[in-house]
């Protein structure tokens, strides 16, 4: 079942059922369905049909979902764009994805104008001006509202099951970002049905402040809410200070948490009414074991932990309260997996190794990266999908996440490529070379550290380097720690030994951006 049909079926059965909550807006299934059809007919009129690729750069709002379902009904491939991206990183994804149209919020027009010459395949720039009605459109641009057709019927378009449904770009760990391919046949909307039936009821309100350009909010929260007949409440962004007020406003009974959300919420000042909230279930990924039970007690909730990845072939593990605190649980029944060493051999019980899953259905569980056969071939080898994540297993078969094999870092729920950070650091005129890596954060994820070697006779302060990077990197990619060294440790083949740098971590000579900001406030 294509994603677009799931909404259509639910809307046909209960058109007046309230589904989407955003601020003070309340949108029914029928209204969202008709809205998606109007946009779909408008895109068709522009020549955007089956086989086309469309990039979408919108912040969380009902319009995001209307655009998504419109695109899915046309057999078109959607390319969700992280709204924090800018410069080369943004241009690369738009161009590499072969998008012929870009639907973006008017707030990003300036960022897009800076890369216009680097995205020559874009034929249509469609800007959402709903929150900026007086916005002066760039020459040749269209408005999202302006392209909407009056026709609210479902477009009659034949969808190719083998056609591309979505390209979800994940940060490259040793190179540029990779586009994870989702095809219509494999991206079956019913795959989330068992999860929805297991966790949610029609009276539930699923709350998400996670970005819709990520798979979690888009493919888990949204689809599970549709399957369960529940309501979906979306927030513009995660705000620790406003989080529980928003949850109470919408009557949220459950939400998904990623990365540092739980530790950050725990760091908020305690209030007498912390447990006085409607939430009963938190579906989490990467909740630190040291705050798990304290969080449950303070806010009166139950945490279920899961593990998965957009390029994970659909494999998931769950801890539904049936595994120890800190465990990611076990895979679905019938899943064959192993914890393997570098040679692919099973490690002994309790020993860390890479989590690998046996691929039984080559078509459904295949991991494919767009225009990158080498990466696709290395992901699934000899019938096993290699996650790139290190875990260990206890005597009961429960899994525990340890670390990542790659140089990728995880900050504020986002994957950060060391390659991309180093590329921009090295672009500074005073920098000769650099190494970016993650050091453990007290929030349970990574803080980004950069060790840089300056060119002879050149100088730059950490503050000036951060200012330089701020114009080139998304905020979540900015380093916290900067250290200047005379050289980087390298192997005989000139590969930087990041393991040595990680082992040293933060030293007395390391500049800390957060400490510097605190001192500036005090002074």
Secondary structure per residue as TSV (DSSP state, phi and psi in degrees):
chain	resnum	aa	ss	phi	psi
A	1	X	-	360.0	119.3
A	2	X	-	-64.2	153.5
A	3	X	H	-58.6	-38.6
A	4	X	H	-63.2	-34.7
A	5	X	H	-72.6	-31.9
A	6	X	H	-58.7	-47.2
A	7	X	H	-63.0	-44.0
A	8	X	H	-59.5	-43.4
A	9	X	H	-64.8	-43.8
A	10	X	H	-65.9	-38.9
A	11	X	H	-68.1	-37.5
A	12	X	H	-65.2	-34.9
A	13	X	H	-78.4	-33.9
A	14	X	-	-148.4	71.2
A	15	X	T	-62.1	-28.4
A	16	X	T	-94.0	4.0
A	17	X	S	-73.3	127.2
A	18	X	E	-66.1	130.7
A	19	X	E	-124.3	-47.4
A	20	X	E	-112.8	127.9
A	21	X	E	-118.5	128.9
A	22	X	E	-150.5	111.3
A	23	X	T	59.5	-122.4
A	24	X	T	-97.8	1.8
A	25	X	E	-79.1	143.0
A	26	X	E	-132.3	119.0
A	27	X	E	-123.2	130.3
A	28	X	E	-84.9	167.4
A	29	X	H	-59.7	-42.4
A	30	X	H	-64.4	-39.6
A	31	X	H	-66.3	-43.2
A	32	X	H	-65.5	-39.3
A	33	X	H	-63.6	-47.0
A	34	X	H	-65.0	-39.6
A	35	X	H	-60.5	-45.9
A	36	X	H	-61.1	-38.6
A	37	X	H	-66.8	-39.0
A	38	X	H	-62.9	-42.4
A	39	X	H	-67.4	-39.7
A	40	X	H	-60.1	-45.6
A	41	X	H	-64.9	-34.5
A	42	X	H	-65.8	-39.5
A	43	X	H	-67.3	-40.1
A	44	X	H	-58.8	-40.0
A	45	X	H	-63.6	-23.6
A	46	X	T	-87.7	0.2
A	47	X	T	87.3	16.8
A	48	X	-	-97.9	104.7
A	49	X	-	-137.9	-161.6
A	50	X	T	-49.0	131.8
A	51	X	T	92.4	-14.9
A	52	X	-	-74.3	158.1
A	53	X	E	-118.5	134.1
A	54	X	E	-130.5	123.8
A	55	X	E	-85.2	141.7
A	56	X	E	-127.5	120.0
A	57	X	E	-124.7	78.6
A	58	X	-	-127.0	145.4
A	59	X	-	-76.1	169.3
A	60	X	S	-58.1	128.0
A	61	X	S	-173.4	166.5
A	62	X	H	-59.0	-28.7
A	63	X	H	-63.7	-32.5
A	64	X	H	-57.2	-49.1
A	65	X	H	-70.8	-35.1
A	66	X	H	-61.9	-42.5
A	67	X	H	-65.1	-44.0
A	68	X	H	-58.2	-51.2
A	69	X	H	-67.8	-32.2
A	70	X	H	-61.9	-47.0
A	71	X	H	-63.9	-41.2
A	72	X	H	-64.9	-29.0
A	73	X	T	-76.2	-11.6
A	74	X	T	-101.3	0.9
A	75	X	T	69.7	25.5
A	76	X	-	-98.9	149.4
A	77	X	E	-91.2	123.5
A	78	X	E	-92.0	140.0
A	79	X	E	-121.0	91.3
A	80	X	E	-67.6	133.1
A	81	X	-	-111.9	132.0
A	82	X	-	-64.4	120.0
A	83	X	T	-69.6	-9.8
A	84	X	T	-86.6	-9.3
A	85	X	-	-72.9	155.6
A	86	X	-	-156.9	168.7
A	87	X	H	60.7	-141.6
A	88	X	H	-60.0	-39.7
A	89	X	H	-61.9	-40.3
A	90	X	H	-69.6	-46.3
A	91	X	H	-60.8	-39.5
A	92	X	H	-59.1	-48.3
A	93	X	H	-65.1	-44.6
A	94	X	H	-61.3	-44.5
A	95	X	H	-75.4	-43.9
A	96	X	H	-63.0	-32.0
A	97	X	T	-76.4	-6.8
A	98	X	T	61.8	33.1
A	99	X	-	-69.1	136.6
A	100	X	S	-102.0	-10.1
A	101	X	E	-140.8	151.1
A	102	X	E	-131.8	119.8
A	103	X	E	-104.4	117.2
A	104	X	E	-139.9	156.9
A	105	X	E	-72.5	144.7
A	106	X	G	-59.4	-24.1
A	107	X	G	-63.4	-20.7
A	108	X	G	-100.1	9.7
A	109	X	H	-59.2	-39.6
A	110	X	H	-65.2	-43.0
A	111	X	H	-62.5	-40.7
A	112	X	H	-70.5	-35.0
A	113	X	H	-62.9	-32.8
A	114	X	H	-68.0	-21.3
A	115	X	T	-114.0	12.1
A	116	X	G	-54.0	-41.5
A	117	X	G	-71.2	-9.8
A	118	X	G	-103.3	6.2
A	119	X	-	-128.9	63.0
A	120	X	T	-68.6	-16.1
A	121	X	T	-79.8	-13.3
A	122	X	-	-72.4	119.7
A	123	X	-	-97.8	-29.1
A	124	X	E	-130.9	123.4
A	125	X	E	-105.4	115.2
A	126	X	E	-115.3	115.1
A	127	X	E	-105.2	136.7
A	128	X	E	-87.9	110.5
A	129	X	-	-108.1	18.1
A	130	X	T	-58.0	-34.2
A	131	X	T	-100.5	5.3
A	132	X	-	-146.4	65.9
A	133	X	T	-61.3	-23.4
A	134	X	T	-91.3	7.7
A	135	X	-	-61.7	134.6
A	136	X	-	-85.3	112.5
A	137	X	-	-67.6	138.9
A	138	X	-	-63.8	157.9
A	139	X	T	-57.4	129.5
A	140	X	T	86.2	-9.3
A	141	X	-	-80.0	154.8
A	142	X	E	-116.8	165.3
A	143	X	E	-104.9	150.0
A	144	X	H	-62.2	-43.3
A	145	X	H	-65.0	-36.2
A	146	X	H	-68.0	-27.5
A	147	X	H	-85.6	-11.8
A	148	X	-	-60.5	133.6
A	149	X	-	-88.1	168.8
A	150	X	S	-84.4	-19.8
A	151	X	-	-70.8	118.6
A	152	X	-	-104.2	11.0
A	153	X	S	-82.7	157.8
A	154	X	-	-66.6	130.1
A	155	X	-	-64.6	139.7
A	156	X	-	-91.1	91.5
A	157	X	-	-130.5	130.9
A	158	X	-	-82.7	123.1
A	159	X	-	-98.0	125.9
A	160	X	-	-76.7	118.1
A	161	X	T	-56.0	-30.4
A	162	X	T	-87.7	-2.0
A	163	X	S	-71.5	159.3
A	164	X	E	-77.4	128.6
A	165	X	E	-93.6	-40.6
A	166	X	E	-157.9	152.2
A	167	X	E	-120.8	110.5
A	168	X	E	-103.3	108.3
A	169	X	E	-81.5	127.9
A	170	X	E	-113.5	143.9
A	171	X	-	-58.6	131.7
A	172	X	-	-69.2	140.8
A	173	X	S	-92.9	-29.1
A	174	X	S	-129.1	13.3
A	175	X	S	-168.6	-156.5
A	176	X	S	-73.2	161.6
A	177	X	-	-57.2	148.8
A	178	X	E	-112.7	137.6
A	179	X	E	-90.2	111.1
A	180	X	E	-77.7	122.2
A	181	X	E	-82.8	131.0
A	182	X	E	-120.3	124.0
A	183	X	E	-103.0	153.7
A	184	X	T	-56.6	-39.4
A	185	X	T	-65.6	-42.6
A	186	X	T	-82.6	-25.2
A	187	X	S	-86.9	48.9
A	188	X	-	-66.9	123.5
A	189	X	G	-62.9	-20.7
A	190	X	G	-77.7	-5.9
A	191	X	G	-66.4	-23.9
A	192	X	G	-91.1	-0.7
A	193	X	H	-61.8	-47.2
A	194	X	H	-59.3	-39.7
A	195	X	H	-63.8	-43.2
A	196	X	H	-63.3	-43.8
A	197	X	H	-68.7	-29.1
A	198	X	H	-77.5	-33.8
A	199	X	H	-107.2	-28.8
A	200	X	-	-124.5	159.7
A	201	X	-	-126.8	161.4
A	202	X	T	-57.1	-29.8
A	203	X	T	-81.2	-2.3
A	204	X	-	-74.6	154.0
A	205	X	E	-121.3	111.5
A	206	X	E	-86.7	119.6
A	207	X	E	-106.5	132.7
A	208	X	E	-138.4	132.1
A	209	X	-	-112.1	9.0
A	210	X	S	-78.7	150.9
A	211	X	-	-69.1	139.4
A	212	X	T	-70.9	-12.1
A	213	X	T	-80.2	-0.3
A	214	X	S	-104.2	155.9
A	215	X	H	-66.5	-31.1
A	216	X	I	-60.7	-56.1
A	217	X	I	-67.9	-38.7
A	218	X	I	-76.5	-49.7
A	219	X	I	-97.8	-16.7
A	220	X	I	-104.3	-63.0
A	221	X	I	-59.5	-50.5
A	222	X	H	-65.4	-48.9
A	223	X	H	-70.5	-36.6
A	224	X	H	-64.8	-39.0
A	225	X	H	-62.7	-41.2
A	226	X	H	-64.4	-47.3
A	227	X	H	-61.5	-41.5
A	228	X	H	-79.9	-8.7
A	229	X	T	70.9	22.8
A	230	X	-	-95.2	178.0
A	231	X	E	-99.5	153.6
A	232	X	E	-119.6	121.2
A	233	X	E	-107.5	125.7
A	234	X	E	-117.9	143.2
A	235	X	-	-111.4	156.3
A	236	X	S	-61.9	-43.3
A	237	X	S	-162.7	167.8
A	238	X	-	-76.8	126.2
A	239	X	-	-133.2	115.3
A	240	X	T	-61.9	-37.5
A	241	X	T	-73.0	-27.7
A	242	X	T	-104.5	-4.9
A	243	X	H	-55.1	-55.2
A	244	X	H	-70.5	-28.9
A	245	X	H	-65.2	-41.3
A	246	X	H	-65.8	-42.0
A	247	X	H	-60.2	-42.3
A	248	X	H	-67.0	-41.3
A	249	X	H	-57.9	-42.1
A	250	X	H	-89.5	-4.6
A	251	X	T	66.5	35.3
A	252	X	-	-62.2	131.0
A	253	X	-	-103.0	-14.6
A	254	X	E	-158.8	153.2
A	255	X	E	-152.6	161.1
A	256	X	E	-99.0	139.7
A	257	X	E	-123.9	135.2
A	258	X	E	-122.8	150.9
A	259	X	T	54.4	-123.2
A	260	X	T	-88.7	6.4
A	261	X	H	-56.9	-47.7
A	262	X	H	-65.7	-48.4
A	263	X	H	-60.1	-36.9
A	264	X	H	-66.4	-42.0
A	265	X	H	-63.8	-35.5
A	266	X	H	-66.7	-27.2
A	267	X	T	-80.5	-8.3
A	268	X	S	-70.1	149.9
A	269	X	-	-56.5	136.3
A	270	X	-	-68.2	143.4
A	271	X	-	-126.2	152.1
A	272	X	T	-61.7	-27.1
A	273	X	T	-101.1	20.8
A	274	X	T	-53.1	-41.5
A	275	X	T	-84.3	-4.9
A	276	X	-	-87.7	72.9
A	277	X	S	-143.6	158.9
A	278	X	S	-80.5	-6.8
A	279	X	-	-73.0	133.6
A	280	X	-	-119.2	-22.4
A	281	X	E	-132.4	131.3
A	282	X	E	-116.9	119.7
A	283	X	E	-96.9	109.9
A	284	X	E	-115.2	153.8
A	285	X	E	-127.7	125.4
A	286	X	S	69.8	41.8
A	287	X	-	-77.1	124.2
A	288	X	-	-61.8	135.7
A	289	X	H	-62.0	-29.5
A	290	X	H	-74.9	-11.5
A	291	X	H	-117.8	-3.9
A	292	X	H	-53.4	-62.0
A	293	X	H	-70.5	-34.7
A	294	X	H	-64.4	-36.8
A	295	X	H	-66.8	-44.6
A	296	X	H	-58.7	-44.4
A	297	X	H	-69.2	-44.6
A	298	X	H	-65.0	-41.5
A	299	X	H	-104.9	2.9
A	300	X	T	64.8	43.4
A	301	X	-	-127.3	169.5
A	302	X	E	-116.4	132.8
A	303	X	E	-100.4	126.6
A	304	X	E	-107.7	132.8
A	305	X	E	-105.9	141.1
A	306	X	E	-138.9	164.1
A	307	X	E	-136.1	135.9
A	308	X	-	-174.7	174.0
A	309	X	-	-153.0	151.3
A	310	X	T	-63.9	-26.9
A	311	X	T	-108.9	35.3
A	312	X	T	-101.4	13.2
A	313	X	T	66.7	15.9
A	314	X	T	84.2	1.4
A	315	X	-	-77.9	135.9
A	316	X	-	-136.3	155.0
A	317	X	E	-126.1	151.1
A	318	X	E	-135.1	140.2
A	319	X	E	-119.2	95.9
A	320	X	S	-95.6	40.4
A	321	X	S	83.0	5.2
A	322	X	S	-107.5	16.6
A	323	X	S	-140.4	161.0
A	324	X	-	-61.3	155.8
A	325	X	T	-57.7	134.3
A	326	X	T	96.5	-11.7
A	327	X	-	-90.9	146.1
A	328	X	-	-88.1	7.3
A	329	X	B	79.4	-145.0
A	330	X	E	-131.2	158.1
A	331	X	E	-67.0	169.4
A	332	X	-	-59.4	147.2
A	333	X	T	-53.3	138.2
A	334	X	T	91.6	-9.4
A	335	X	-	-79.0	129.6
A	336	X	-	-97.0	127.2
A	337	X	E	-144.3	168.9
A	338	X	E	-150.1	157.4
A	339	X	E	-108.4	111.2
A	340	X	E	-117.8	154.8
A	341	X	-	-85.6	-172.9
A	342	X	T	-63.2	-20.6
A	343	X	T	-95.8	3.8
A	344	X	S	86.3	6.9
A	345	X	-	-90.8	144.1
A	346	X	B	-61.5	132.7
A	347	X	-	-85.8	167.3
A	348	X	-	-74.2	160.9
A	349	X	T	-56.8	129.7
A	350	X	T	87.7	-9.7
A	351	X	-	-90.0	137.0
A	352	X	-	-68.3	144.7
A	353	X	E	-164.3	173.6
A	354	X	E	-77.9	135.1
A	355	X	E	-78.3	122.5
A	356	X	E	-127.7	141.2
A	357	X	E	-116.2	139.6
A	358	X	E	-75.5	126.5
A	359	X	-	-88.3	108.8
A	360	X	S	-94.3	-33.7
A	361	X	-	-114.1	97.4
A	362	X	T	-58.6	-34.6
A	363	X	T	-77.7	-45.0
A	364	X	T	-78.8	-30.4
A	365	X	S	-106.3	8.5
A	366	X	-	-71.1	140.0
A	367	X	-	-107.6	122.0
A	368	X	-	-126.3	129.3
A	369	X	B	-105.1	133.7
A	370	X	T	-63.3	124.0
A	371	X	T	54.1	37.3
A	372	X	-	-146.6	75.5
A	373	X	H	-63.9	-33.6
A	374	X	H	-63.6	-46.5
A	375	X	H	-67.0	-38.3
A	376	X	H	-62.6	-42.6
A	377	X	H	-68.4	-29.4
A	378	X	H	-83.1	-17.5
A	379	X	H	-73.0	-44.1
A	380	X	E	-114.8	115.4
A	381	X	E	-129.8	129.6
A	382	X	T	53.5	36.8
A	383	X	T	83.6	6.8
A	384	X	E	-121.4	134.2
A	385	X	E	-88.6	124.2
A	386	X	E	-97.0	115.3
A	387	X	E	-75.0	-25.3
A	388	X	E	79.3	8.0
A	389	X	E	-112.5	140.0
A	390	X	E	-96.8	129.6
A	391	X	E	-137.1	172.3
A	392	X	E	-136.4	163.3
A	393	X	E	-122.7	138.4
A	394	X	-	-91.6	-178.1
A	395	X	T	-64.1	-26.1
A	396	X	T	-85.7	-2.5
A	397	X	S	91.4	4.3
A	398	X	-	-76.7	143.1
A	399	X	E	-101.4	148.8
A	400	X	E	-132.0	125.7
A	401	X	E	-73.2	136.7
A	402	X	E	-113.1	-56.4
A	403	X	E	-170.3	-177.9
A	404	X	E	-109.4	145.7
A	405	X	S	-72.8	-23.9
A	406	X	S	-91.3	-178.7
A	407	X	S	-91.2	8.6
A	408	X	-	-66.4	147.5
A	409	X	E	-117.6	156.1
A	410	X	E	-123.6	115.0
A	411	X	E	-137.8	127.9
A	412	X	T	54.6	36.9
A	413	X	T	80.3	5.5
A	414	X	E	-115.4	141.8
A	415	X	E	-79.6	133.6
A	416	X	E	-122.2	126.3
A	417	X	-	-84.0	126.0
A	418	X	H	-63.3	-32.4
A	419	X	H	-60.5	-44.8
A	420	X	H	-67.8	-40.6
A	421	X	H	-64.0	-46.5
A	422	X	H	-62.1	-37.0
A	423	X	H	-59.8	-42.6
A	424	X	H	-77.6	-35.7
A	425	X	H	-61.8	-44.6
A	426	X	H	-68.0	-17.0
A	427	X	T	-74.2	-14.6
A	428	X	S	-67.9	135.0
A	429	X	T	-57.1	-25.7
A	430	X	T	-91.6	-9.1
A	431	X	E	-95.6	130.6
A	432	X	E	-85.9	-52.8
A	433	X	E	-157.1	167.1
A	434	X	E	-155.6	165.9
A	435	X	E	-136.5	129.1
A	436	X	E	-111.9	139.2
A	437	X	E	-158.7	167.8
A	438	X	E	-98.4	139.2
A	439	X	E	-118.5	149.3
A	440	X	E	-61.6	136.4
A	441	X	-	-105.4	153.4
A	442	X	T	-72.9	-4.2
A	443	X	T	-92.9	2.8
A	444	X	S	92.4	-2.7
A	445	X	S	-113.8	-140.8
A	446	X	E	-115.4	146.4
A	447	X	E	-103.5	145.6
A	448	X	E	-92.1	129.0
A	449	X	E	-120.8	140.6
A	450	X	E	-124.4	128.5
A	451	X	E	-108.3	122.1
A	452	X	E	-121.1	145.7
A	453	X	E	-109.9	125.1
A	454	X	E	-87.9	155.4
A	455	X	-	-68.9	147.4
A	456	X	T	-54.7	131.4
A	457	X	T	80.5	-1.5
A	458	X	-	-104.3	158.2
A	459	X	-	-149.1	148.4
A	460	X	-	-156.8	141.7
A	461	X	-	-85.5	157.2
A	462	X	H	-57.8	-39.0
A	463	X	H	-62.4	-41.2
A	464	X	H	-69.1	-36.1
A	465	X	H	-66.7	-41.0
A	466	X	H	-63.6	-41.1
A	467	X	H	-61.6	-38.8
A	468	X	H	-64.1	-43.9
A	469	X	H	-71.9	-29.7
A	470	X	H	-60.0	-28.7
A	471	X	T	-85.8	-5.8
A	472	X	T	-122.3	-16.4
A	473	X	S	-125.4	151.3
A	474	X	-	-62.6	152.8
A	475	X	G	-57.6	-38.3
A	476	X	G	-71.0	-10.2
A	477	X	G	-96.1	-7.2
A	478	X	S	-69.2	134.5
A	479	X	-	-65.9	146.4
A	480	X	S	-88.6	-39.7
A	481	X	E	-112.9	138.7
A	482	X	E	-133.9	134.3
A	483	X	E	-134.2	137.7
A	484	X	E	-104.7	129.4
A	485	X	E	-127.3	164.4
A	486	X	S	-78.6	-24.7
A	487	X	-	-159.5	166.3
A	488	X	-	-108.1	141.4
A	489	X	-	-68.1	131.3
A	490	X	B	-136.3	158.3
A	491	X	-	-82.4	178.9
A	492	X	T	-67.5	-21.1
A	493	X	T	-95.6	15.1
A	494	X	-	69.4	23.7
A	495	X	-	-87.0	132.5
A	496	X	B	-66.9	130.5
A	497	X	-	-87.5	84.5
A	498	X	H	-67.8	-23.1
A	499	X	H	-61.2	-36.9
A	500	X	H	-65.4	-42.5
A	501	X	H	-67.1	-40.2
A	502	X	H	-64.5	-37.7
A	503	X	H	-64.3	-39.5
A	504	X	H	-71.1	-40.8
A	505	X	-	60.8	-144.3
A	506	X	S	-77.4	128.1
A	507	X	-	-117.3	172.8
A	508	X	T	-59.2	-21.7
A	509	X	T	-90.7	-2.5
A	510	X	-	-80.0	132.1
A	511	X	E	-85.4	133.1
A	512	X	E	-112.4	115.6
A	513	X	H	-61.5	-38.7
A	514	X	H	-69.4	-40.9
A	515	X	H	-64.8	-39.3
A	516	X	H	-64.0	-39.3
A	517	X	H	-66.6	-38.1
A	518	X	H	-65.2	-43.8
A	519	X	H	-63.2	-36.1
A	520	X	H	-65.9	-38.7
A	521	X	H	-66.1	-40.6
A	522	X	H	-64.3	-42.4
A	523	X	-	-73.1	360.0
